[in-house]
Amino acid sequence: MNLTGETHFLMNKYNITANKNFGQNFLIDENVVENIVMSSEVNKNDLVIEIGPGLGTLTSLLLEKAGKVICVELDKKMLEILNDRFSLYNNFELINDDILKVDLQALISNNSEFENVKVVANLPYYITTPIIMKLLENKLDLKSITVMVQKEVAQRLVETPGGKETGAITYSINYYTNPELVLDVSKDSFIPSPKVDSAVIKLNILQEPKIQVKNEELFFKVIKCAFMQKRKTLINSLSNSGISNKENLENILNELELDTRIRAEQLTLEQFGNLSDKLNI
């Protein structure tokens, strides 16, 4: 049975329809599934945390490759399907919870026998950013994050800071990881078909942040405030948000040899780091 047939079979057997509230779209492209698992480079030394496994399409292949797969699924309707499919696997664990509420540090500590921890998921698009930022900001002992996300979001996540697709999250991603685009995925690869195309990205977690800053909290606050009024100049955005006054900001930009009319999305990661360090004095 191919993946399309298997998906329809499971949906009919368990009387399941995709839940829009959970952002569910079931992946039916075998090539995409294989590419996700292959690019994640999962092996028997790895603990895999899969977020939102749904019908278990990705889970099935991950269980063959990984040392252990812990699935975190919020939708109670999926629990019976996942347990029926994988309960005979001794490397399968299922947690019914919201990934944003799970103590991932404890989860990883309780499975310390594994060499690496990798996150692999077809993420619900409506909470993609909060999930990724939780994984990064909690500074978990992760090797990589390989996820499917909305294509437009993927472009911002893998962009080089200062590039045309740059957003506030671009800097966070590049601070913590080396991001890469794995493949584009057509909307026709899902049941039901979403309104947008998708992409698979891989975030290779750095042991140390790409740059060193004096005050990490201020660094991210400056970036967030700079992008809150993206159409304004950097000076106007930061002064309007109360980060500093215009005169001081002008002086700092002159010191850093930056145009006082520069906009947030034009700065490199290093330039934002230098700016926040100057503001921290």
C-alpha positions in Angstrom: 0.0 0.0 0.0 1.4 3.4 -1.0 1.4 6.3 1.4 -1.7 7.9 -0.1 -3.6 4.7 0.3 -2.3 4.1 3.8 -3.4 7.6 4.9 -6.9 7.1 3.5 -7.1 3.7 5.1 -6.1 5.0 8.6 -8.4 8.0 8.3 -11.4 5.7 7.4 -10.6 3.0 9.9 -10.4 5.5 12.8 -12.9 7.9 11.4 -10.4 10.7 11.4 -10.5 14.1 9.6 -7.7 16.7 9.7 -8.2 19.0 12.6 -7.9 22.6 11.5 -7.4 23.8 15.1 -4.2 21.8 15.3 -3.1 22.8 11.8 -3.2 19.2 10.6 -2.3 18.2 7.0 -1.2 14.6 6.5 1.9 14.1 4.4 1.4 11.6 1.6 4.6 12.0 -0.4 7.0 9.1 0.3 9.9 10.9 -1.3 9.5 13.9 1.1 9.3 11.5 4.1 12.5 9.8 3.1 14.2 13.1 2.5 13.3 14.4 5.9 14.7 11.3 7.7 17.8 11.1 5.5 18.7 14.8 6.0 18.2 14.5 9.7 21.0 11.8 9.6 19.2 9.8 12.4 21.0 6.6 13.6 20.8 4.1 16.4 22.8 6.4 18.7 20.1 9.1 18.5 17.1 10.0 20.6 14.5 11.6 18.3 11.8 13.9 19.6 9.0 14.1 17.0 6.5 16.9 17.4 3.0 16.3 16.2 3.3 12.8 14.7 -0.3 12.7 13.6 -1.0 9.4 11.9 2.6 8.3 12.3 3.8 8.6 8.7 7.2 10.0 9.7 7.3 8.0 12.9 7.3 4.8 11.0 10.6 5.4 9.3 12.2 7.2 12.3 11.6 4.1 14.5 13.6 2.0 12.0 16.5 4.4 12.0 16.7 5.9 15.6 17.7 4.5 18.9 14.4 5.8 20.4 11.6 8.0 19.2 9.6 10.1 21.7 6.4 11.4 20.0 4.7 14.5 21.5 1.1 14.6 20.3 -1.6 17.0 21.5 -4.6 15.6 19.6 -6.1 12.8 21.7 -7.7 11.3 18.6 -4.3 10.4 17.3 -3.2 8.4 20.4 -5.1 5.2 19.6 -3.7 5.2 16.0 -0.1 5.7 17.2 -0.4 3.2 20.0 -2.0 0.6 17.6 0.7 1.1 15.0 3.8 1.3 17.2 3.1 -0.3 20.6 5.2 -3.4 19.6 8.3 -1.2 19.1 10.5 -1.2 22.1 12.0 2.2 21.1 8.7 4.1 20.9 7.3 6.4 23.5 4.2 8.6 23.2 3.4 11.7 25.3 0.0 13.4 25.0 0.8 17.0 25.7 1.4 20.5 24.2 5.0 20.6 23.2 5.2 24.2 24.5 4.4 22.8 28.0 6.6 19.8 28.0 9.8 19.9 30.2 12.1 18.9 27.4 15.2 19.3 29.6 13.9 16.6 31.9 12.9 14.4 28.9 16.4 14.6 27.6 18.0 14.0 31.0 15.9 10.9 31.5 17.3 9.5 28.2 20.9 10.4 28.7 22.1 7.0 27.3 21.8 8.4 23.8 24.7 10.1 22.1 22.7 12.8 20.3 19.2 14.3 20.6 17.5 15.4 17.4 14.2 17.0 16.7 12.3 15.9 13.6 8.8 17.1 12.8 6.2 18.2 10.4 5.3 21.3 12.5 1.9 22.8 12.8 2.3 26.0 10.9 0.3 28.2 13.2 2.9 27.7 16.1 6.1 27.1 14.1 7.9 30.1 15.5 7.1 29.6 19.2 8.1 25.9 18.9 11.5 26.6 17.3 12.2 29.5 19.7 11.4 27.3 22.7 13.9 24.7 21.4 16.6 27.2 20.9 16.1 29.6 23.8 15.9 26.7 26.4 19.5 25.9 25.2 18.7 22.2 25.2 21.4 19.7 24.4 20.3 19.2 20.8 22.3 18.2 17.8 19.9 19.4 15.1 16.3 20.3 14.3 14.9 19.1 11.0 11.4 20.4 10.4 8.8 21.0 7.7 7.4 24.6 7.8 5.5 27.0 5.6 7.8 27.9 2.7 7.5 31.7 3.3 8.6 31.1 6.9 11.4 28.8 5.8 12.9 31.5 3.6 13.1 33.8 6.6 14.6 31.1 8.8 17.4 30.1 6.5 18.1 33.7 5.2 21.5 35.3 5.8 21.0 38.3 8.1 20.8 41.4 5.9 19.4 39.4 3.0 16.1 40.3 1.3 14.0 37.8 3.3 15.4 38.9 6.6 13.0 39.0 9.6 13.6 39.3 13.4 13.7 35.5 13.7 16.5 35.3 11.1 18.9 36.7 13.6 17.9 34.3 16.4 18.2 31.3 14.1 21.7 32.4 12.9 22.8 33.2 16.5 22.1 29.7 17.6 22.4 27.5 14.5 23.8 27.0 11.0 20.5 26.8 9.0 20.0 25.1 5.7 17.2 24.5 3.2 16.7 20.8 2.5 13.9 20.8 -0.1 10.8 22.6 -1.2 7.5 20.6 -0.8 4.4 21.2 -2.9 1.0 21.7 -1.3 -0.1 18.6 -3.3 2.0 16.4 -1.0 -0.6 16.6 1.7 -4.2 15.5 2.6 -5.9 17.9 2.8 -3.9 20.2 0.5 -2.9 23.4 2.4 -3.2 26.8 0.8 0.6 27.3 0.8 3.7 25.4 -0.3 6.1 24.1 2.4 9.8 23.5 2.8 12.0 21.3 4.9 14.8 23.0 6.8 17.6 21.8 9.0 19.0 23.8 11.9 22.4 22.5 12.9 22.8 23.6 16.6 26.0 25.4 17.4 27.9 24.5 20.6 28.5 28.2 21.2 26.5 31.2 19.7 27.9 32.5 16.4 28.8 35.8 18.1 29.5 36.8 21.7 27.5 39.7 23.2 27.7 41.4 26.6 24.0 41.1 27.3 22.0 38.5 25.4 18.6 39.6 26.7 19.3 43.2 25.5 20.6 41.9 22.2 17.3 40.1 21.4 15.3 43.0 22.8 17.0 45.4 20.4 16.3 43.1 17.4 12.7 42.7 18.4 12.1 46.4 18.8 14.0 47.2 15.6 11.5 45.0 13.6 8.4 46.2 15.4 8.2 49.1 13.0 10.0 47.6 10.0 9.3 50.4 7.6 10.9 53.0 9.8 14.7 53.6 10.0 16.5 51.7 12.8 16.9 54.9 14.8 13.2 55.7 14.7 12.2 52.1 15.6 14.5 52.0 18.5 13.8 55.5 19.8 10.0 55.0 19.5 10.3 51.7 21.5 12.3 53.4 24.3 15.5 51.6 23.7 17.5 54.9 23.6 17.1 58.5 22.4 17.8 59.5 18.8 20.9 61.5 19.6 22.6 58.6 21.4 21.6 56.2 18.6 23.0 58.5 15.9 26.3 58.7 17.8 26.5 54.9 18.1 25.7 54.3 14.4 28.4 56.8 13.5 30.9 55.0 15.8 30.0 51.7 14.1 30.3 53.4 10.7 26.7 52.7 9.8 24.3 54.9 7.8 22.0 56.7 10.2 19.1 56.0 7.7 19.7 52.2 7.8 16.8 49.9 8.4 16.7 46.9 10.7 16.7 44.2 8.0 20.0 45.7 6.5 22.1 44.9 9.5 24.3 41.8 9.9 24.2 39.6 13.0 27.6 41.1 14.0 26.3 44.7 13.6 23.3 44.0 15.8 25.7 42.5 18.4 28.0 45.6 18.3 24.9 47.9 18.6 23.5 46.1 21.6 27.0 46.1 23.2 27.3 49.9 22.8 23.8 50.3 24.3 24.8 48.1 27.2 27.7 50.4 28.3 
